[in-house]
Amino acid sequence: MARFVCDACGQEVHIMDGVVSWTREDKKLGNFKLTHKNDSCQPENNRHRELYTLTLASGFMEFVSYLLERWEDGFILTDPASLRSVMRQLNVHMHEKLLMLVEE
């Protein structure tokens, strides 16, 4: 399975020990980070989702839906590279998970 890497310390993040966080202020979304849950790695973002929920198909689609609804409401993305980085890690995991299901 794909490895998740902490945006703060660069170490591996196990699914149950991770969180994806971001800021949501004044119709802006930004500073998306995939980190360990511990205080030393987590940025001071005001929104988050547990990593294990985002690794489920339903949780991943719920997160994508959340983003689409915010953009529909006029929110702008202040830091596209941070979202791209988080989504890249999640996408690799979801892709490998689907391949495993197809192979069975």
Buried (B, 14 or more C-beta within 10 A) or exposed (E): EBEBBBBBEEEEBEBEBBBBBBBBEEEBBBBBBBBBBEEEBBBEBEBBBBBBBBBEEEBBEEBEEEBEEBEEEEBEBBBEEBBEBBBEBBEBBBEEBEEEEEEE
